[in-house]
Amino acid sequence: MFRPVLQILAGASLCLAVALPAAAQSDEIFYSAHHNYRAVSVVEGLIQPWSMAWLPGGDMLVTEKPGRLRIVRNGNLLPDPVSGVPEVLYNGQGGLFDVVPHPDFANNRFVYLTFAKPVGDNSTTAVVRGRFENDQLTDVVEVFAASATGRPGHYGGRLAFSPDGHMFLSLGDRQAPPAGDLPAHPAQDNSNHQGVIVRLNDDGSVPSDNPFVGQDGVLPEIWSYGHRSPQGLAFHPETGDLWETEHGPQGGDELNLIEPGNNYGWPVIGYGVNYVSGSPIHQTTTLADMQQPVRFWTPVIAASGLIVYTGDKFPMWYGNIIAGGLAGEQLANLYMSEDYKTVVREDTLAYGIGRIRDVRQGPDGYIYIATEDRAGTTPTAIYRLEPVDR
């Protein structure tokens, strides 16, 4: 099934965006079509923050890529990392990735972490589950580890729970070269976990209704495939749709509506080219049995965290998909059609603050963004977007 494709140029916007300096102050104002807002620093001194999550009592959990889980309590970053975090491979794009509380955290105290797990001289993407009590992670068990190893990149590692309680995890192609016989690329071979999204029960077991269960030579965890480097994953709370963003090569970052059993084309179809030579990578841009992105970006924004906004602080953005950008140093604010299936226009938000690794909606209805220093040598901040009266 084909989906409509909309292309934009990174940094282009239908409204005016004002760039903030790296150390944004609360009196700096962004202007957008419907809401003016400030970017207020709320947590500072973090080293490569990768993900944010809130607990029922109000604490914020933050992962730092080098392998630390941090607690922000009453606006203060506690000095000591949380104990019990497993060993991570901090190399290249590897490290500690997502932190996600179980949907029933208030009763079971489960927290999930995704990370680059050392495997001999190599590594893979893994998920652990532990109980978070008294500022410690205990009873930590591995619930999933991908079969794929490869270069220290394109791990995926973004995790999201569906409204019915299933756990979805993004897994990249581990930088397998898009050369030779393209249909034989690992992302097109479902006997491995390269370039896929998997669907699991909350204990890591395989749901019996996954699309490839019972098929010879196909891993039963796989929900969709043909992905390159999926970095954003979020469910729409009203439609239940699963949305994903992923990195293209030189051009062709994608926003995809993920459906079970579908092939999203990497590297057979797409809109990017080789980094150095600029030569074509893909056979074509469309094939009948491969899904088109709902939107793609050329030049790329290096898509990162992803939310569907449903808060009350920015009412005109309700139902919008908001995607972070690393290289683009921005938020892409995507206005959706009435059925929430297609993108009708885009604003550029929070432009110029820095590399945005994650974007989340807080329990207070504000939008929070985590910025990172790519080299990991300079501490960075988490900002909160706050509306400003016109």
C-alpha positions in Angstrom: 0.0 0.0 0.0 1.4 3.4 -1.0 1.3 6.3 1.3 1.5 10.0 0.3 5.0 11.4 0.4 5.8 15.0 1.4 9.3 16.4 1.2 10.8 19.4 3.0 14.1 21.0 3.2 15.7 20.8 6.6 15.4 24.1 8.4 12.6 25.3 6.1 9.4 26.4 8.0 6.1 27.9 7.3 6.6 30.3 10.2 9.4 32.5 11.6 11.9 30.7 14.0 14.4 32.6 16.1 17.7 30.8 16.9 18.7 30.7 20.5 22.3 30.7 21.6 23.7 27.4 23.1 23.0 28.7 26.7 19.4 29.6 26.2 17.9 32.0 28.7 14.2 32.2 29.7 13.8 35.6 28.2 14.6 34.4 24.7 11.5 33.9 22.6 10.7 31.7 19.7 7.8 32.7 17.4 5.6 30.2 15.6 2.3 30.2 13.7 0.2 29.4 16.7 2.3 29.5 19.9 5.2 31.7 21.0 7.4 30.1 23.6 10.6 30.1 25.5 13.2 27.4 25.9 14.0 27.3 29.6 16.9 25.2 30.9 15.7 22.9 33.6 18.5 20.4 34.0 22.2 21.1 33.3 25.5 19.2 33.6 24.5 16.1 31.7 26.9 14.1 29.5 25.2 13.0 26.3 21.7 12.5 27.6 19.8 10.0 25.4 16.4 9.6 26.9 14.0 11.0 29.5 11.1 9.4 31.4 8.9 10.4 34.4 7.9 8.3 37.4 4.5 8.7 39.1 6.0 10.6 42.1 7.4 13.3 39.7 11.0 12.1 39.5 12.6 12.3 36.0 14.9 9.5 34.9 17.6 10.4 32.3 20.0 8.1 30.6 23.5 9.3 29.7 25.1 7.5 26.8 28.3 6.6 28.6 26.3 4.2 30.8 24.7 6.2 33.6 21.1 6.4 34.7 20.4 9.7 36.5 17.6 11.0 38.7 16.2 14.5 38.6 14.2 15.3 41.7 12.5 18.6 42.4 14.4 20.2 39.6 17.8 19.0 40.9 20.1 16.4 39.3 21.2 14.0 42.0 24.9 13.6 42.1 25.1 9.8 42.2 24.1 7.6 39.2 21.6 4.8 39.9 23.2 1.5 40.8 22.4 -1.7 39.0 22.7 -0.5 35.4 24.4 -3.3 33.2 27.7 -2.9 31.5 27.4 -1.0 28.2 29.6 -0.7 25.2 30.3 3.0 25.0 32.0 3.2 21.6 30.9 4.9 18.3 27.1 5.1 18.4 27.0 2.5 21.2 26.1 3.3 24.8 23.1 3.4 27.1 20.0 4.3 25.2 16.3 4.4 26.3 14.7 4.3 29.7 11.0 3.4 29.8 8.9 2.7 32.9 6.4 -0.2 32.6 2.8 1.0 31.9 1.9 -0.4 35.4 5.0 0.9 37.1 3.0 2.2 40.1 2.3 -1.5 41.0 5.3 -3.5 39.7 8.1 -0.9 39.8 9.6 -2.2 36.5 11.9 0.0 34.5 13.3 -1.0 31.1 16.7 0.0 29.7 18.0 -0.5 26.2 21.8 -0.4 25.5 24.7 -1.6 23.4 25.7 -4.9 25.0 29.2 -6.2 24.7 29.4 -9.6 22.9 33.0 -10.7 22.8 34.8 -8.3 20.5 31.5 -7.1 19.1 28.2 -5.8 20.4 24.4 -6.0 20.0 21.3 -4.2 21.2 19.7 -5.5 24.4 16.9 -4.8 26.8 16.9 -5.3 30.5 14.2 -5.0 33.1 14.7 -4.2 36.7 12.8 -2.9 39.8 13.4 0.7 40.6 13.1 1.2 44.4 15.0 3.4 46.8 16.8 5.1 43.9 18.3 1.7 42.9 17.8 -0.8 40.1 17.5 -4.3 41.4 16.5 -7.8 40.1 17.9 -6.8 36.7 17.3 -9.4 34.0 17.9 -9.4 30.3 14.6 -9.8 28.5 15.9 -9.5 24.9 19.1 -9.4 22.9 19.2 -8.9 19.2 20.9 -11.6 17.0 22.6 -8.9 15.0 26.2 -7.8 15.5 28.3 -5.5 13.3 29.9 -2.1 13.2 29.4 0.1 16.4 26.5 2.0 14.9 22.9 1.9 13.9 21.9 0.1 17.1 18.3 1.5 17.2 17.5 1.1 20.8 14.3 3.1 21.0 11.5 1.4 23.0 7.8 2.1 23.3 4.8 0.3 24.8 1.6 0.0 22.8 -1.8 0.8 24.3 -2.4 -2.9 24.8 0.9 -3.4 26.7 3.2 -4.9 24.1 6.8 -3.7 23.9 8.2 -2.4 20.6 11.9 -2.0 20.0 13.7 -0.4 17.1 16.9 -2.2 15.7 19.1 -0.7 13.1 21.0 -2.4 10.3 24.3 -2.1 12.1 25.8 -0.1 9.2 25.7 -3.1 6.8 27.0 -1.6 3.5 24.2 -1.1 0.9 26.2 -2.8 -1.9 26.0 -5.8 -4.2 22.7 -7.6 -4.5 20.4 -5.2 -2.6 17.5 -7.6 -2.0 20.0 -9.8 -0.1 21.0 -6.9 2.3 20.5 -7.9 6.0 17.6 -5.4 6.4 15.8 -7.5 3.7 16.6 -10.8 5.3 14.3 -11.7 8.2 16.5 -14.4 9.6 18.3 -11.7 11.6 17.4 -8.6 13.6 19.1 -6.1 11.4 16.9 -3.2 10.3 13.7 -4.3 12.0 11.2 -3.3 14.6 10.3 -6.2 17.0 7.2 -6.7 19.1 7.5 -8.5 22.4 5.5 -9.2 25.5 6.6 -7.2 28.5 8.7 -10.2 29.7 10.5 -10.5 26.4 8.5 -13.5 25.1 7.0 -13.5 21.6 3.3 -12.7 21.1 1.5 -15.5 19.3 -0.1 -13.1 16.8 3.1 -11.5 15.5 3.0 -11.4 11.7 5.8 -13.9 11.0 5.2 -16.4 13.8 5.4 -19.9 12.4 7.2 -19.0 9.2 10.3 -21.0 8.5 13.6 -19.0 8.5 12.0 -15.8 9.9 12.5 -14.6 13.4 9.1 -14.5 15.1 9.8 -11.2 17.0 9.9 -9.2 13.8 7.0 -6.7 13.3 8.3 -4.7 10.4 11.6 -4.7 8.4 13.6 -2.8 5.8 14.7 -0.1 8.2 18.1 1.6 8.3 18.6 3.4 11.6 15.3 3.9 13.4 15.7 6.5 16.2 12.2 7.7 17.0 9.2 5.5 18.1 5.9 6.6 19.5 2.3 5.5 19.6 -0.6 7.8 18.8 -2.7 7.6 22.0 -6.0 8.0 20.1 -5.5 5.9 17.0 -3.1 3.4 18.4 -0.9 3.9 15.3 2.9 3.4 15.6 5.1 6.1 14.2 8.8 5.8 13.5 11.6 8.1 12.3 14.8 6.8 10.9 18.0 8.2 9.5 18.6 8.0 5.7 22.1 8.2 4.3 23.0 11.5 2.5 19.4 12.6 2.3 16.2 10.7 2.9 15.4 10.7 6.6 11.9 9.2 7.0 8.7 9.4 9.0 6.9 6.1 8.7 3.6 4.7 9.8 4.5 1.2 11.0 2.2 -1.6 10.2 2.7 -5.4 10.9 4.6 -7.4 8.3 5.4 -4.4 6.1 8.7 -3.8 4.3 10.0 -0.2 4.5 12.5 -0.6 1.7 16.0 0.0 3.0 18.2 -0.1 1.0 16.3 -1.1 -2.1 14.1 2.1 -2.3 14.7 5.5 -0.8 15.7 9.1 -1.3 19.3 9.3 -0.3 22.7 8.9 -2.0 26.2 7.7 -1.0 28.0 10.1 1.5 31.3 10.6 -0.4 30.5 10.0 -4.1 26.9 11.2 -4.2 26.2 8.2 -6.4 22.8 6.4 -6.1 22.3 3.8 -3.4 18.8 2.6 -4.2 17.4 0.7 -7.2 14.5 3.2 -7.3 12.3 5.4 -5.1 9.2 3.2 -5.2 8.3 -0.4 -5.5 4.8 -1.8 -5.2 5.6 -4.2 -2.3 7.6 -1.7 -0.2 6.2 1.1 1.9 6.7 4.8 1.1 7.5 7.2 4.0 4.7 9.5 5.0 7.3 12.3 4.9 11.0 12.5 4.2 13.7 15.1 4.7 16.4 16.1 2.2 18.8 17.5 3.5 18.4 15.3 6.5 17.7 16.5 10.1 19.2 13.3 11.6 15.9 12.4 13.2 16.0 11.5 16.9 13.3 11.3 19.6 9.6 11.4 18.7 6.3 12.2 20.4 2.6 12.7 19.5 1.7 15.9 21.5 -1.5 15.6 23.6 -0.8 18.2 26.3 -2.8 21.3 27.2 0.0 23.9 27.2 0.1 24.2 23.4 -3.5 23.4 22.4 -3.0 24.3 18.7 -0.4 21.6 18.5 -2.7 18.8 19.9 -2.2 15.7 17.8 0.9 16.9 16.1 3.9 14.6 15.6 7.0 16.3 16.9 10.4 14.9 15.9 13.8 15.8 17.2 16.8 16.5 15.0 20.5 16.0 15.7 22.3 17.4 12.7 19.3 19.7 12.0 19.4 21.0 15.6 15.6 21.5 15.6 12.2 20.1 16.3 10.1 19.2 13.3 6.5 20.1 14.3 4.2 18.1 11.9 0.5 19.1 11.6 -1.6 16.0 10.8 -4.7 15.5 8.8 -8.0 14.9 10.5 -7.6 11.2 10.5 -3.9 11.6 11.8 -2.6 9.6 8.9 -0.8 12.2 6.7 1.2 15.3 7.3 -0.3 18.6 6.0 2.4 21.1 7.0 5.4 21.6 9.2 6.9 24.2 11.5 10.4 24.3 12.7 10.7 24.6 16.5 13.6 25.1 18.9 15.9 25.9 16.1 19.6 26.5 17.1 19.6 25.3 20.7 21.9 22.3 19.8 21.7 18.7 18.8 18.3 17.4 20.0 18.6 13.8 21.1 15.2 13.3 22.7 11.9 15.0 22.9 9.2 14.0 25.5 5.9 15.4 26.7 6.1 15.8 30.5 3.3 14.9 32.8 2.8 18.7 33.2 1.9 19.0 29.5 5.1 20.9 28.6 7.5 19.7 25.9 11.0 18.7 27.1 14.1 18.3 24.9 17.4 16.8 25.7 20.4 18.3 23.9 23.8 16.6 23.5 27.4 17.3 22.6 28.4 14.8 19.9 31.9 14.3 21.3 30.7 13.9 24.9 33.2 16.4 26.2 30.9 19.2 27.1 27.9 19.0 29.5 24.6 19.9 28.0 21.1 20.6 29.2 17.4 19.6 29.2 15.1 22.4 28.2 11.4 22.9 28.7 9.3 24.7 26.1 6.9 27.1 27.8 4.2 29.2 26.0 4.5 33.0 26.0 1.4 35.1 25.7 1.2 37.0 22.4 
